[in-house]
Amino acid sequence: MSSAIQLQNVWKIFGDVPNNISNSIQTETISKQEALERYNCVIGVSNVSFEVKYGEIFCVMGLSGSGKSTLVRHINRLLEPTSGKILINNQDIMGLDKIELEAFRNTKIGMVFQNFALMPHRSVLDNIAMPLEIRGVNKNERVNAATTILKTVELEGWGNRYAHELSGGMQQRVGLARALAADPDILLMDEPFSALDPLIRRQLQNEFIKLSSDLQKTTVFITHDLDEAVRVGHRIAIMREGAVIQVGTPEEIVISPADDYVAEFVKGISKLKVVTAKSIMQKPESDEFFHDIIGHERVHQDIPLNQLIRTVTFHKDPIIVTDSDGVNLGYITQPSLFKSVIEENNDV
């Protein structure tokens, strides 16, 4: 199956730049500082290419000014790229005219902002129903849809309240509900939890992970927090100066950083949280091994070390590692697990 989102060699150069200079910048791949000094322009996005799978939470992270928020706004064409190609469900959205683009945004993509962006004069229910109102859905239908989504984000009974009557966490739930109300294929989330207190932020992360699993929405999630990216994302893209430096699973990025910049980023993350059973399991010499240990404890290949420790500690016999279909992949023994834990802790 093809990807839900494909970015191919996307550039964004801000400034009054003639085509010949724009082409020169892209050909030479000069730094942001050089572009500013030589041509008085700013490189927002530099030759970015990646794909996002259907149902995946794809985190884009980087420091302030790395280009992550600029990049996400190209996916719904709130910003127009200088060059490159953007495909959504195999449709080239650069070919959409104004009317087609408005319809595309209203039906295919929902966006959640950091600052909630709720209308203060509208009730919670009316805020959530707004995308359906823009689409022309009749009042009864949009109220019913908004009421259903309120339950999904655990705000049942708050529909008649206004934004100023809600806590920050509740307001962000309303923002998420509004994005979901139109049942979009794709969610774009621009640092949605970064303005919240740590406890509320973690709670909403957990709720979003569960909600995403239930609804299977393809999500591009912008964050500057690696801990958040590791907790939320199936894969992570790390950006610097408008360019994507590395794309991979949390485990791949933490274990094998692409360069010193990424290594510096990930050095504070405990590998026990991201190294999985599949990475440390042993493979038997033949499948006969599995027939001899029927009834042994089994774990999924993606379980991280810090959770695996609890299982292996209470089972002296080998633990069987399986995939999502229950197929046996390998096994883990107490000595091999504890050896891996010691090695990973020495690296932290």
C-alpha positions in Angstrom: 0.0 0.0 0.0 1.3 3.4 -0.9 2.0 6.1 1.7 -0.6 8.6 3.0 1.7 11.5 2.7 4.8 11.9 0.4 7.1 14.9 0.4 9.6 15.0 -2.5 12.5 17.5 -2.5 10.4 20.2 -0.8 12.1 23.6 -0.5 10.8 26.8 1.0 12.8 30.0 0.6 11.5 33.2 2.2 12.3 36.5 0.6 12.1 38.4 -2.7 14.4 35.9 -4.5 14.6 35.7 -8.4 14.3 32.3 -9.9 18.0 32.1 -10.9 19.1 32.8 -7.3 16.5 30.4 -5.9 17.8 27.7 -8.3 21.4 28.5 -7.2 20.6 28.1 -3.5 19.0 24.7 -4.2 21.8 23.5 -6.4 24.6 24.6 -4.0 22.7 23.5 -0.9 24.2 26.4 1.1 23.5 27.0 4.8 20.8 29.3 6.2 23.4 31.7 7.3 25.1 31.8 3.9 21.7 32.4 2.2 20.9 35.2 4.5 24.3 36.9 4.1 24.6 36.4 0.3 21.1 36.8 -0.9 19.1 38.3 2.0 16.7 35.4 2.1 15.8 32.7 4.6 15.7 29.0 4.0 12.7 27.6 5.8 12.7 24.1 4.4 15.7 22.6 2.7 15.2 19.7 0.2 13.0 17.6 2.5 11.8 14.2 1.4 9.9 11.6 3.5 6.8 9.4 3.5 4.2 8.9 6.2 2.4 5.6 6.3 -1.3 5.2 6.7 -2.3 5.2 10.4 1.2 6.2 11.5 2.1 8.9 14.1 5.1 10.6 12.4 6.8 13.0 14.7 8.9 15.9 13.4 11.2 17.4 16.0 13.9 19.9 16.2 15.0 23.0 18.1 13.3 26.4 17.6 14.0 27.7 14.1 14.7 24.2 12.7 11.8 24.5 10.2 9.4 21.9 11.7 6.4 24.2 12.0 7.1 25.7 8.6 7.3 22.2 7.1 4.0 21.0 8.5 2.2 24.0 7.0 3.2 22.8 3.5 1.2 19.6 3.9 -2.1 21.5 3.8 -0.6 24.3 1.7 -1.0 27.0 4.3 2.5 27.8 2.9 3.4 27.3 -0.7 6.7 25.5 -1.3 9.3 27.2 -3.5 9.8 23.8 -5.2 9.1 20.2 -4.7 6.1 17.8 -4.7 3.5 17.0 -2.1 1.3 14.0 -2.5 -1.7 13.2 -0.2 -3.2 9.8 -0.8 -1.3 9.8 -4.1 -3.0 13.1 -5.1 -0.6 15.9 -6.1 -2.0 18.8 -4.0 0.1 21.4 -5.8 -2.3 21.0 -8.7 -5.4 22.0 -6.7 -7.0 25.4 -7.5 -8.4 27.6 -4.7 -11.8 26.0 -4.5 -10.4 22.5 -4.6 -7.8 23.4 -2.0 -10.5 24.7 0.4 -12.5 21.5 -0.1 -9.4 19.4 0.5 -8.5 21.2 3.7 -12.1 21.0 5.0 -12.6 17.3 4.3 -9.2 15.6 4.3 -7.0 17.3 6.9 -7.6 18.5 10.5 -5.1 20.7 12.3 -4.5 21.2 16.0 -2.5 24.3 17.1 -0.4 25.0 20.1 -2.5 28.0 21.2 -5.8 26.1 21.0 -7.3 28.8 18.6 -10.8 28.5 20.0 -13.5 31.0 19.1 -14.3 32.8 22.5 -17.8 33.7 21.4 -18.7 30.2 20.5 -19.7 27.4 22.9 -17.5 24.3 23.1 -20.1 22.4 21.0 -20.2 25.2 18.4 -16.4 25.3 18.2 -16.2 21.6 17.6 -19.0 21.7 15.0 -17.4 24.7 13.1 -15.7 22.6 10.3 -19.0 20.9 9.6 -20.8 24.2 9.5 -18.2 25.5 6.9 -18.9 22.3 4.9 -22.6 23.1 4.9 -23.8 20.2 7.1 -27.2 20.9 8.6 -27.4 21.9 12.3 -28.8 18.7 13.7 -26.2 16.6 12.0 -23.2 18.7 13.1 -24.5 19.0 16.7 -24.9 15.2 16.8 -21.4 14.7 15.4 -19.9 17.3 17.8 -21.7 15.6 20.8 -20.2 12.2 19.8 -16.7 13.6 19.5 -17.1 15.3 22.9 -17.5 11.9 24.4 -14.5 10.6 22.5 -12.3 13.3 24.1 -13.9 12.8 27.5 -15.7 16.2 27.7 -19.2 15.0 27.8 -21.4 17.6 29.6 -19.2 20.5 28.7 -20.8 21.4 25.3 -22.5 24.5 26.5 -19.5 26.0 28.2 -17.1 28.6 26.7 -13.4 28.5 26.3 -12.6 30.8 29.3 -14.5 28.4 31.5 -12.1 25.5 30.6 -8.7 24.6 31.8 -5.8 24.6 29.3 -5.9 20.8 29.0 -9.7 20.9 28.4 -9.3 23.6 25.8 -6.7 21.5 24.0 -9.2 18.6 24.0 -11.7 20.8 22.3 -9.1 21.8 19.7 -8.5 18.1 19.0 -12.2 17.3 18.9 -12.7 20.1 16.4 -10.0 18.6 14.2 -11.7 15.2 14.4 -15.3 16.4 13.9 -15.0 16.4 10.1 -13.5 12.9 10.2 -10.3 13.9 8.3 -7.9 11.3 6.8 -4.9 13.2 8.3 -4.2 15.1 11.5 -1.5 17.8 11.6 -0.6 18.7 15.2 1.8 21.6 15.8 3.2 21.3 19.3 -0.3 20.7 20.6 0.7 20.0 24.3 3.8 22.2 24.7 1.9 25.0 26.5 0.5 22.7 29.1 1.8 21.8 32.6 3.9 18.6 32.6 1.3 16.4 34.4 -1.5 17.5 32.1 0.8 17.2 29.1 1.6 13.6 29.9 -2.1 12.8 30.5 -3.0 14.2 27.1 -0.2 12.3 25.4 -1.6 9.1 26.9 -5.1 9.9 25.8 -3.9 10.9 22.3 -2.0 7.6 21.9 -5.1 5.6 22.8 -7.3 7.8 20.6 -4.9 7.4 17.7 -4.9 3.7 18.1 -8.7 3.6 18.1 -9.3 5.9 15.2 -6.2 5.0 13.1 -5.7 8.6 11.9 -2.5 9.3 10.0 -0.8 12.0 12.1 2.1 14.4 11.6 3.0 15.5 15.1 5.4 18.5 15.6 7.4 18.7 18.8 10.6 20.1 20.2 10.6 17.5 23.0 12.4 14.2 22.3 10.8 12.5 25.3 7.4 13.3 23.8 8.4 12.2 20.3 9.7 8.8 21.7 6.4 8.3 23.7 4.0 9.3 20.9 5.7 8.6 17.6 6.0 5.4 15.5 8.8 7.2 13.6 10.7 10.4 14.1 12.2 12.9 11.7 14.9 15.2 13.3 15.3 18.6 11.6 18.1 21.1 11.7 18.3 24.4 9.7 15.3 23.4 7.5 16.7 20.0 6.6 15.8 16.5 7.8 18.9 14.9 9.3 17.5 11.5 10.2 14.2 9.5 10.0 13.7 6.3 11.9 11.9 4.6 14.8 12.7 5.9 18.3 14.9 2.8 18.8 16.8 3.4 15.5 17.5 7.0 16.3 18.5 6.5 19.9 20.7 3.5 19.2 22.2 4.7 15.8 22.2 8.5 15.6 23.1 9.8 12.1 25.6 12.4 13.3 26.9 14.2 16.4 23.9 16.6 16.3 21.4 13.8 16.7 23.6 12.0 19.2 23.6 15.1 21.4 19.8 15.3 21.0 19.3 11.7 22.2 21.9 11.3 24.9 19.5 12.1 27.7 17.0 9.3 26.6 17.4 6.0 28.5 17.8 3.2 26.0 15.8 1.0 28.3 12.7 2.9 27.1 13.3 2.3 23.4 15.4 -0.8 23.0 12.9 -3.6 22.2 12.7 -7.4 22.6 13.3 -7.9 18.9 16.7 -6.2 19.1 18.1 -8.4 21.9 16.3 -11.7 21.3 18.2 -14.8 20.2 17.2 -16.9 17.2 17.1 -20.7 17.6 19.1 -22.9 15.2 15.8 -24.5 14.1 12.1 -24.2 14.6 12.1 -27.4 16.6 13.2 -25.2 19.5 9.8 -23.7 19.7 8.1 -27.1 19.8 10.1 -28.1 22.8 9.0 -25.1 24.9 5.3 -24.9 24.4 3.6 -23.1 27.2 6.4 -20.7 27.9 5.7 -17.0 28.5 5.4 -15.0 25.3 6.0 -11.2 24.7 5.5 -9.0 21.7 8.6 -8.0 19.7 8.1 -4.3 20.4 8.0 -4.5 24.2 10.8 -2.2 25.5 13.5 -3.4 27.9 12.1 -1.6 30.9 8.9 -3.5 30.6 10.6 -6.8 29.6 12.6 -6.8 32.8 9.4 -7.3 34.9 8.4 -10.3 32.8 11.7 -12.0 32.6 12.5 -11.5 36.3 9.6 -13.8 37.3 10.3 -16.5 34.6 13.5 -18.4 34.7 12.7 -20.3 31.5 13.2 -18.7 28.1 10.6 -16.0 27.1 9.3 -16.4 23.5 9.2 -13.3 21.3 6.4 -13.1 18.8 5.1 -10.7 16.1 1.6 -9.2 16.0 0.3 -12.4 14.4 1.7 -14.6 17.2 4.4 -16.0 15.0 7.5 -17.1 17.0 10.6 -14.9 16.2 13.1 -15.8 18.9 13.6 -16.1 22.6 15.2 -14.2 25.5 16.8 -15.7 28.6 17.4 -14.1 32.0 21.2 -13.9 31.5 20.9 -12.4 27.9 18.4 -9.8 29.2 20.4 -8.7 32.2 23.6 -8.6 30.0 21.7 -6.2 27.6 20.5 -4.1 30.5 24.0 -3.6 31.9 25.3 -2.7 28.4 22.6 -0.2 27.7 23.0 1.4 31.2 26.7 1.8 30.6 25.9 3.7 27.4 23.4 6.1 28.9 
